[in-house]
Amino acid sequence: MNYYLVDFENVKKDGLDGVHLLNSEDKVCIFYSKNADSITFDQHRRIMESKADIELCKVEVGSKNALDFQLATQLGFLIANKAATQYYIVSKDKGFEILSGYWKSRGVSVTLIADITGRSHDHETQELRAKLEAVIKEEEGVTVEDVLKIIQQYKTKQGIMNALMKKYPSGDNKKSSSIYKSIKPLLADKKGS
């Protein structure tokens, strides 16, 4: 049996990709908060079609990383109660890698994945890199790798724009604005407008 703990605040609807393919022995716990509490009708349909046992866990926020702490606590509880043979944390937050290593050293399989289909973070990074290569015109001082790191580091569109302005300063910010305009369609999962 597989147990999926979904950091919905982090992955949004994309993290639920593959939920409709799970079987009746699988379990899914979707951790969400008032900061992220909506899905599309299509995603709702896929959840309803899933044979898996799905639990919704509303997280009370108020402190930084509140959802992460509650998810980690739930994981420990599940492992202590031998709720499954394989555990998956569905999140793009690489901070959860420490949990994978901790439990692996104790003989428990905990894997960090980007969505329920099992895509890894490396696969997701490769996809984003390919999309960036298609839209960014590498000019003097501008590299796809630098822009990729900025996108992965910041959670908001404003944070990304600020980082681009800092990385590529110019008198009138034409370079950073041009880069941002090129990559903005790739930032749909980031907060802000």
Salt bridges, closest charged atoms under 4 A:
ASP14 OD1 - LYS13 NZ 3.34
ASP17 OD1 - ARG46 NH1 3.93
ASP42 OD1 - ARG45 NH2 2.45
ASP42 OD2 - ARG46 NH2 3.47
GLU49 OE2 - ARG45 NH1 2.83
ASP53 OD2 - LYS27 NZ 3.08
ASP115 OD2 - ARG119 NE 2.75
GLU124 OE2 - LYS92 NZ 3.65
GLU124 OE2 - ARG119 NH2 3.30
GLU127 OE1 - ARG119 NH1 2.59
GLU127 OE2 - HIS123 ND1 3.43
GLU145 OE2 - ARG129 NE 2.49
ASP146 OD2 - LYS167 NZ 3.61
ASP172 OD2 - LYS174 NZ 3.58
ASP189 OD2 - LYS92 NZ 3.27
